[in-house]
Amino acid sequence: MPYVDKTEEFFKIIEKLSNDNINIRKNRSIVQDTQVGELASKITDLLQSGYQNGQQQVLKQPSKHSYLHSRADAMENIQKVIGDLAQMFQKVATMVTQQDEMIKRIDEDIDISLTNTREGQNYLLTYFNRLTSTRTLILQVLIWGKKKKIKKKKIVYMDT
């Protein structure tokens, strides 16, 4: 289970980063809104004053504003990708946990099968030993009986 602990820790970190990024984005949007308001007031002031230098500053400000918007959009896309990756890692962690459980069950089943196989082998060996001892006993009785008959016949021939 160490992998699951590490992945859970990883997801907690990712979730914290994602929440921090969301808070940063909200703060940026608030700051950007106030900056846009300030920019609008500066633009109107500069346009009213009619200075050429002021007009150049006005032209520079919108490009900076669009740059900030593009950066904010890029951050949102990165956060979405991180969220998607977090979901994928969560699914992988779930699959790893399920597979770990299945592997444990398979291992237990193999152990049970091995135990049953050994017990079966022991029973077969016990049966084989009983069978061979019974056969040996029967053969000994038969051989002993034949030897007695042969001795009796020899004795009979000697008496006559």
DONUVEX-189976 format. One line per field, with one value per residue (C-alpha): residue number from 0; residue in one letter; z, y, x. Coordinates in nm, 4 decimals, padded with zeros to 6 digits. Layout:
k: [NUM;...]
r: [a;...]
z: [Z;...]
y: [Y;...]
x: [X;...]
END
This chain:
k: [0;1;2;3;4;5;6;7;8;9;10;11;12;13;14;15;16;17;18;19;20;21;22;23;24;25;26;27;28;29;30;31;32;33;34;35;36;37;38;39;40;41;42;43;44;45;46;47;48;49;50;51;52;53;54;55;56;57;58;59;60;61;62;63;64;65;66;67;68;69;70;71;72;73;74;75;76;77;78;79;80;81;82;83;84;85;86;87;88;89;90;91;92;93;94;95;96;97;98;99;100;101;102;103;104;105;106;107;108;109;110;111;112;113;114;115;116;117;118;119;120;121;122;123;124;125;126;127;128;129;130;131;132;133;134;135;136;137;138;139;140;141;142;143;144;145;146;147;148;149;150;151;152;153;154;155;156;157;158;159]
r: [m;p;y;v;d;k;t;e;e;f;f;k;i;i;e;k;l;s;n;d;n;i;n;i;r;k;n;r;s;i;v;q;d;t;q;v;g;e;l;a;s;k;i;t;d;l;l;q;s;g;y;q;n;g;q;q;q;v;l;k;q;p;s;k;h;s;y;l;h;s;r;a;d;a;m;e;n;i;q;k;v;i;g;d;l;a;q;m;f;q;k;v;a;t;m;v;t;q;q;d;e;m;i;k;r;i;d;e;d;i;d;i;s;l;t;n;t;r;e;g;q;n;y;l;l;t;y;f;n;r;l;t;s;t;r;t;l;i;l;q;v;l;i;w;g;k;k;k;k;i;k;k;k;k;i;v;y;m;d;t]
z: [00.0000;-00.0019;-00.3604;-00.2620;00.0242;-00.2099;-00.4752;-00.2171;-00.0903;-00.4494;-00.5157;-00.1979;-00.3112;-00.6607;-00.5132;-00.2866;-00.5820;-00.7903;-00.5146;-00.4688;-00.8435;-00.8464;-00.5607;-00.7411;-01.0601;-00.8697;-00.7124;-01.0515;-01.2069;-00.9266;-00.9725;-01.3501;-01.3186;-01.1020;-01.3407;-01.6330;-01.4495;-01.3770;-01.7381;-01.8641;-01.6461;-01.7594;-02.1217;-02.0878;-01.9057;-02.1700;-02.4578;-02.3069;-02.2568;-02.6176;-02.5677;-02.8293;-02.5642;-02.3836;-02.6978;-02.7314;-02.3732;-02.4511;-02.7419;-02.5203;-02.2404;-02.4442;-02.5640;-02.2018;-02.1147;-02.3912;-02.2763;-01.9242;-02.0594;-02.2674;-01.9604;-01.7556;-02.0272;-02.0376;-01.6585;-01.6796;-01.9451;-01.7330;-01.4318;-01.6380;-01.7573;-01.3996;-01.2890;-01.5685;-01.4727;-01.1090;-01.2135;-01.4261;-01.1412;-00.9079;-01.1500;-01.1796;-00.7995;-00.7801;-01.0426;-00.8598;-00.5354;-00.7052;-00.8722;-00.5398;-00.3854;-00.6788;-00.6537;-00.2812;-00.3510;-00.6248;-00.3899;-00.1181;-00.3686;-00.4826;-00.1205;-00.0568;-00.3753;-00.2775;00.0685;-00.0806;-00.3315;-00.0563;00.1560;-00.1429;-00.2073;00.1583;00.1424;-00.1769;-00.0218;00.2883;00.0723;-00.1391;00.1727;00.3136;-00.0196;-00.0561;00.3048;00.2499;-00.0710;00.1019;00.3851;00.1406;-00.0542;00.2643;00.3765;00.0373;00.0229;00.3807;00.3090;00.0028;00.1954;00.4612;00.1994;00.0366;00.3711;00.4500;00.1162;00.1750;00.5138;00.3720;00.1132;00.3734;00.5904;00.3178]
y: [00.0000;00.2429;00.3365;00.4324;00.6505;00.8253;00.8824;01.0156;01.2509;01.3535;01.4275;01.6312;01.8406;01.8781;01.9739;02.2332;02.3760;02.3867;02.5664;02.8110;02.8760;02.9351;03.1853;03.3559;03.3741;03.5301;03.7835;03.8589;03.9125;04.1532;04.3318;04.3316;04.4757;04.7556;04.8003;04.8170;05.0836;05.2761;05.2297;05.3619;05.6695;05.7246;05.6860;05.9393;06.1786;06.1389;06.1731;06.4833;06.6391;06.5509;06.4962;06.2878;06.1213;06.0254;05.8718;05.6529;05.5336;05.4520;05.2370;05.0530;04.9844;04.7745;04.5451;04.4941;04.4289;04.1689;04.0076;03.9781;03.8257;03.5735;03.4812;03.4405;03.2199;03.0126;02.9699;02.8580;02.6016;02.4744;02.4453;02.2498;02.0142;01.9703;01.8948;01.6389;01.4807;01.4667;01.2823;01.0412;00.9732;00.9174;00.6607;00.4935;00.4828;00.3211;00.0644;-00.0120;-00.0632;-00.2971;-00.4921;-00.5182;-00.6732;-00.9138;-01.0169;-01.0840;-01.3008;-01.4902;-01.5437;-01.6764;-01.9079;-02.0408;-02.1055;-02.2906;-02.4957;-02.5825;-02.6925;-02.9049;-03.0610;-03.1529;-03.3030;-03.5050;-03.6294;-03.7330;-03.9224;-04.0982;-04.1966;-04.3275;-04.5293;-04.6611;-04.7663;-04.9464;-05.1149;-05.2319;-05.3524;-05.5497;-05.7018;-05.7874;-05.9523;-06.1537;-06.2594;-06.3586;-06.5655;-06.7361;-06.8015;-06.9250;-07.1526;-07.3025;-07.3647;-07.5537;-07.7679;-07.8466;-07.9461;-08.1620;-08.3371;-08.4054;-08.5413;-08.7638;-08.9058;-08.9802;-09.1669;-09.3995]
x: [00.0000;00.2950;00.2106;-00.1420;-00.0120;00.2313;-00.0351;-00.2803;-00.0095;00.0627;-00.3050;-00.3342;-00.0394;-00.1890;-00.5251;-00.3609;-00.1675;-00.4832;-00.6746;-00.3865;-00.3812;-00.7557;-00.7195;-00.4306;-00.6374;-00.9288;-00.6949;-00.5435;-00.8826;-00.9703;-00.6375;-00.6810;-01.0293;-00.8958;-00.6034;-00.8444;-01.0414;-00.7234;-00.6142;-00.9452;-00.9185;-00.5569;-00.6599;-00.9372;-00.7046;-00.4356;-00.6793;-00.8263;-00.4844;-00.3986;-00.0286;00.1389;00.3520;00.0360;-00.1069;00.2013;00.1561;-00.2053;-00.0915;00.1581;-00.0927;-00.3426;-00.0638;00.0380;-00.3255;-00.3615;-00.0365;-00.1767;-00.4977;-00.3042;-00.0971;-00.4147;-00.5659;-00.2481;-00.2629;-00.6257;-00.5353;-00.2467;-00.4765;-00.7297;-00.4560;-00.3325;-00.6890;-00.7269;-00.3945;-00.5038;-00.8205;-00.6181;-00.3771;-00.6723;-00.8144;-00.4733;-00.4445;-00.7885;-00.6905;-00.3644;-00.5561;-00.8036;-00.5242;-00.3416;-00.6537;-00.6900;-00.3246;-00.3669;-00.6731;-00.4889;-00.1941;-00.4264;-00.5972;-00.2589;-00.1581;-00.4853;-00.4396;-00.0828;-00.1970;-00.4757;-00.2352;00.0115;-00.2658;-00.3855;-00.0319;00.0004;-00.3308;-00.2216;00.1128;-00.0637;-00.3039;-00.0158;00.1771;-00.1278;-00.1896;00.1700;00.1845;-00.1374;-00.0007;00.3240;00.1346;-00.0778;00.2321;00.4109;00.1123;00.0950;00.4692;00.4780;00.1815;00.3536;00.6746;00.4811;00.3122;00.6434;00.7967;00.4946;00.5262;00.8956;00.8198;00.5505;00.7870;01.0456;00.8009;00.6922]
END
